Amino acid sequence: MNKSDKIFLAGHRGLVGSALLKNLQGRGFKNIVTKTHKELDLTNQQATANFFAKEKPDYVFLAAAKVGGIVANNTYRADFIYHNLMIQNNVIHESYVSGVKKLLFLGSTCIYPKNATQPIKEDSLLTDVLEYTNEPYAIAKIAGIKLCESYNLQYRTNFISVMPTNLYGPNDNFDLEKSHVLPALIKKIHLAKLLEEGKKDAVVKDLGVSNFGEAETVLSKFGVSSENIEVWGTGNPMREFLWSEDMADACVHIMQNVDFKDLIKDKKDVRNTHINIGTGNDISIKDLANLIKEIVGYKGKFVFNKDKPDGTMRKVTDVSKLEKLGWQHAVKLEKGVQMMYDWYLK
């Protein structure tokens, strides 16, 4: 990519997109096109076609997606598969139609089988059944990988798929119902600390409710008190976490230095050309909760609700492919959680 090339960044306001925008601007790219959902609904085929016909971007980062944690994925199953398929289909197809030089499609490591061998290699894709709670979202992202591969093979496009592990960072979603585990734990533990310190007004402000009575209803629903915090599952599942700005740096590195042809191992059987983006390190949910507790300064206890689903018991990526392509993560989890909490307080 040259500094003057026109770049369309889809999903620039989310956790992933905002990190990508910051990275690109920091590298001196100024011709970046962004659109809010209100300005451009990417699930609308005609609107997406009109946008590409008018703007004709040189490069596309497809970071727009409907995302959420285990509760949201399992509750809004139809929404997750429909919206993600529509966004991907429209953006990838119109990138081909308008002659985009290169596209980077961002998925998720939830594409892999529930019982995949750890650490998970890219070749584990489609070798076994998926984790049930996020199956619709995973299927949509798998379809995105195959869409990119298929357009590359049939139309000689240069579309690359990357699968980031669990991300966290600035502009994350802290909604107690719809967020991922790390930001949800930060919010729960912060609220519990405020209760511990008797700061009722601060709790009301944080939750965006009218009074402390309403706040108590919300806190009760999500198992938050000054004495203890409910955490879903046993606390034993192992998860890998990557600082969102590290992820963005990896994506821009790949866009600048890697082409689809570099990812083909067998010209007669082209598959699994996607790239894992992660750290290769994991931590249990219980240890993660205790790490956040220490950083926040909360003195209460955790109650692990074993009646709630754990999800996949272990999920850590093999990042050897990414490292061979010349990139490694920089931010360790302890530092990242501290930065995340500092950002949340601000």
C-alpha positions in Angstrom: 0.0 0.0 0.0 1.2 3.5 -0.9 0.3 6.4 1.4 -1.9 7.9 -1.3 -3.9 4.7 -1.9 -7.6 4.9 -1.1 -8.4 2.5 1.8 -12.0 1.5 2.8 -12.1 0.5 6.4 -15.4 -1.2 7.1 -16.4 -1.1 10.8 -14.1 1.7 11.9 -15.9 2.4 15.2 -15.6 -1.0 16.8 -12.9 -2.6 18.8 -11.1 -4.0 15.8 -11.8 -1.1 13.3 -10.8 1.7 15.7 -7.5 0.0 16.3 -6.9 -0.4 12.6 -7.8 3.2 11.9 -5.3 4.4 14.6 -2.6 2.1 13.2 -3.1 3.3 9.6 -3.2 6.9 10.6 0.0 6.4 12.7 1.7 5.0 9.6 0.8 8.1 7.5 -2.1 6.8 5.5 -4.5 9.7 5.0 -6.9 8.6 2.2 -9.0 6.4 4.4 -12.8 6.1 3.7 -15.0 5.3 6.7 -18.8 5.0 7.0 -21.1 4.6 10.0 -23.8 2.0 9.8 -26.3 4.9 9.4 -24.4 6.2 6.4 -23.9 2.8 4.8 -25.7 -0.4 5.7 -23.4 -3.1 4.5 -26.2 -5.7 4.7 -27.9 -3.8 1.9 -26.7 -5.2 -1.4 -27.6 -2.2 -3.5 -26.3 0.3 -1.1 -23.0 -1.5 -0.9 -22.8 -1.8 -4.7 -23.4 1.9 -5.1 -20.8 2.8 -2.5 -18.1 0.7 -4.2 -19.0 2.0 -7.7 -18.6 5.6 -6.5 -15.6 5.3 -4.2 -13.6 2.5 -6.0 -11.2 1.9 -3.1 -7.7 0.3 -3.8 -7.7 -1.6 -0.5 -10.3 -2.9 1.9 -10.2 -3.9 5.5 -13.4 -5.8 6.3 -13.7 -5.4 10.1 -17.4 -4.8 10.1 -19.3 -7.6 11.9 -22.0 -8.4 14.4 -20.1 -9.6 17.5 -20.7 -10.5 21.1 -19.9 -12.9 24.0 -21.3 -16.3 24.8 -24.7 -15.0 26.0 -25.3 -12.8 22.9 -24.1 -15.5 20.5 -26.4 -18.2 22.0 -29.4 -15.8 22.3 -29.3 -14.0 19.0 -28.3 -16.9 16.8 -30.3 -15.9 13.7 -29.0 -12.3 13.9 -25.4 -13.4 14.1 -25.4 -15.7 11.1 -27.7 -13.5 8.9 -25.9 -10.1 9.5 -22.4 -11.5 9.2 -23.2 -13.4 6.0 -24.8 -10.4 4.4 -22.0 -8.0 5.3 -19.3 -10.4 4.0 -21.1 -11.4 0.8 -21.7 -7.8 -0.2 -18.3 -6.4 0.6 -16.3 -9.2 -0.8 -18.3 -9.4 -4.0 -18.3 -5.7 -4.6 -14.5 -5.6 -3.9 -14.2 -8.0 -6.8 -16.6 -6.1 -9.0 -14.8 -2.7 -8.5 -11.3 -4.1 -8.9 -10.0 -3.8 -5.3 -6.2 -4.6 -5.3 -6.3 -6.4 -1.9 -8.9 -7.2 0.8 -8.3 -8.3 4.3 -11.2 -10.2 5.9 -11.2 -10.5 9.7 -12.8 -13.5 11.3 -12.3 -15.2 14.6 -10.7 -18.3 16.1 -14.2 -19.5 17.0 -14.2 -21.1 13.5 -12.3 -24.1 14.9 -13.8 -27.3 16.2 -14.7 -27.5 19.8 -12.2 -30.3 20.4 -9.4 -29.1 18.1 -5.9 -30.2 19.0 -4.2 -27.5 21.0 -2.5 -25.2 20.1 -4.9 -24.8 17.1 -3.3 -24.9 13.7 -5.0 -23.4 10.6 -5.4 -26.9 9.2 -7.8 -27.8 12.0 -10.6 -26.0 10.1 -13.6 -28.2 9.3 -12.1 -31.3 10.9 -14.8 -31.7 13.6 -18.0 -30.2 15.1 -18.1 -26.6 16.3 -18.8 -25.2 19.8 -22.7 -25.0 19.9 -23.1 -21.7 21.6 -21.4 -19.7 18.8 -22.0 -22.1 15.9 -24.0 -19.6 13.7 -21.3 -16.9 14.0 -18.5 -19.4 13.3 -20.3 -20.8 10.2 -20.6 -17.2 8.9 -16.9 -16.6 9.4 -16.0 -19.9 7.8 -18.1 -18.9 4.8 -16.1 -15.7 4.6 -12.8 -17.6 4.4 -14.2 -19.8 1.7 -15.6 -16.8 -0.2 -12.2 -15.2 -0.2 -10.5 -18.4 -1.3 -13.1 -19.0 -4.0 -12.9 -15.5 -5.5 -9.1 -15.7 -5.5 -9.1 -19.1 -7.4 -11.9 -18.2 -9.9 -11.3 -14.5 -10.4 -7.6 -14.1 -9.4 -8.4 -11.6 -6.7 -6.0 -11.0 -3.8 -8.3 -11.5 -0.7 -6.7 -12.6 2.6 -8.4 -14.0 5.7 -7.1 -13.5 9.2 -8.5 -15.1 12.4 -7.7 -13.1 15.5 -8.0 -14.7 18.9 -10.0 -13.1 21.7 -9.4 -9.4 21.5 -9.5 -6.6 24.1 -8.6 -2.9 24.1 -9.8 0.6 23.6 -13.4 1.0 22.4 -14.3 -2.5 23.6 -17.9 -3.4 24.4 -18.6 -3.4 28.2 -22.3 -4.2 28.0 -22.9 -6.8 30.8 -25.1 -8.9 28.6 -23.4 -8.7 25.2 -19.7 -8.2 25.9 -16.9 -10.7 25.8 -15.5 -12.2 29.0 -12.5 -9.8 29.7 -14.4 -6.5 29.4 -17.4 -8.0 31.2 -15.1 -9.0 34.1 -13.5 -5.5 34.2 -16.9 -3.9 34.4 -18.3 -6.3 37.0 -15.2 -6.0 39.2 -15.1 -2.2 38.9 -18.7 -2.0 39.9 -18.2 -4.3 42.9 -15.3 -2.2 44.0 -17.5 0.9 43.9 -20.0 -0.9 46.0 -17.3 -1.9 48.4 -16.3 1.7 48.8 -19.9 2.9 49.2 -19.9 5.0 46.0 -23.5 4.5 45.0 -23.6 7.6 42.8 -20.7 6.3 40.8 -22.4 3.0 40.3 -25.6 4.8 39.0 -23.5 6.9 36.6 -21.5 3.9 35.3 -24.7 1.8 34.6 -26.5 4.8 33.1 -29.6 4.3 35.2 -31.8 6.9 37.1 -31.2 5.8 40.7 -29.6 3.3 42.9 -32.7 1.2 43.1 -32.5 0.6 39.3 -28.8 -0.1 39.7 -29.4 -2.7 42.3 -31.8 -4.5 39.9 -29.1 -4.6 37.2 -26.4 -5.7 39.7 -28.5 -8.5 41.0 -29.3 -9.8 37.5 -25.5 -10.1 36.8 -24.5 -11.3 40.2 -22.5 -8.3 41.4 -22.2 -7.2 45.0 -19.7 -5.7 47.4 -18.9 -9.2 48.8 -18.8 -11.4 45.7 -19.2 -11.6 41.9 -20.8 -14.4 39.9 -18.7 -15.7 37.0 -20.3 -18.0 34.5 -19.0 -21.6 34.4 -16.3 -23.4 36.4 -13.5 -20.9 35.8 -11.4 -23.7 34.3 -11.6 -22.9 30.6 -8.4 -21.6 29.1 -8.4 -18.6 26.8 -5.9 -16.6 24.8 -6.2 -12.8 24.7 -4.6 -10.3 22.3 -4.3 -6.5 22.7 -6.4 -5.0 19.9 -3.7 -2.6 18.8 -1.3 -5.6 18.4 -3.9 -7.2 16.2 -4.2 -4.1 14.1 -0.4 -4.0 13.6 -0.5 -7.6 12.5 -3.2 -6.9 10.0 -1.5 -3.9 8.4 1.8 -5.9 8.3 0.0 -8.7 6.4 -1.7 -6.3 4.0 1.6 -4.7 3.2 3.8 -7.8 3.0 1.7 -10.9 2.2 -0.2 -12.0 -0.9 -2.7 -14.9 -1.4 -0.1 -16.7 -3.5 2.3 -16.8 -0.5 -0.3 -18.8 1.5 -0.9 -21.7 -1.0 0.8 -25.0 0.0 -0.8 -27.2 -2.6 -1.9 -25.7 -5.9 -4.3 -28.6 -6.6 -6.0 -28.5 -3.2 -6.1 -24.9 -2.0 -7.5 -24.6 1.5 -6.7 -23.2 4.9 -5.0 -20.2 3.5 -6.2 -18.1 6.5 -3.8 -16.8 9.1 -4.2 -17.1 12.9 -3.4 -13.9 14.8 -2.7 -14.3 18.5 -0.1 -14.7 21.2 0.2 -18.4 21.5 -0.3 -18.1 25.3 -3.4 -18.7 27.4 -4.8 -18.2 30.9 -7.8 -19.8 32.8 -10.9 -17.6 33.3 -10.3 -18.0 37.1 -6.8 -16.7 36.8 -7.9 -13.9 34.5 -10.6 -12.8 37.1 -8.0 -12.8 39.8 -5.6 -10.7 37.7 -8.2 -8.1 37.0 -9.3 -8.2 40.7 -5.7 -7.3 41.7 -5.4 -4.5 39.1 -8.8 -3.0 40.1 -8.2 -3.4 43.8 -11.3 -5.3 44.7 -11.3 -7.3 47.9 -14.4 -9.6 47.5 -14.7 -13.1 46.2 -15.8 -14.9 43.0 -18.6 -17.4 42.9 -18.4 -19.7 39.8 -21.8 -20.7 38.6 -21.2 -24.2 37.3 -24.8 -24.4 36.0 -23.8 -22.0 33.2 -21.9 -23.1 30.1 -18.1 -23.1 30.0 -17.9 -23.1 26.2 -14.8 -24.7 24.8 -12.4 -25.9 27.5 -9.2 -24.7 25.9 -8.6 -22.5 22.9 -5.1 -21.2 22.1 -3.8 -20.6 18.6 -0.7 -21.9 16.9 0.9 -18.7 15.6 3.9 -20.2 13.9 2.5 -19.3 10.4 2.1 -15.7 11.4 5.6 -15.6 12.9 7.1 -17.0 9.7 5.5 -14.1 7.9 7.5 -11.7 10.1 5.2 -10.6 13.0 5.0 -11.2 16.8 2.8 -9.6 19.5 4.3 -6.9 21.8 1.8 -6.4 24.6 1.7 -8.9 27.5 -1.6 -9.6 29.2 -0.8 -8.0 32.5 0.2 -4.7 30.8 -2.8 -4.9 28.5 -5.3 -5.4 31.3 -3.8 -2.4 33.1 -4.1 -0.2 30.0 -7.6 -1.5 29.4 -8.7 -0.6 32.9 -7.0 2.9 32.7 -8.9 3.4 29.4 -12.2 2.4 31.0 -11.8 4.8 33.9 -11.1 7.6 31.5 
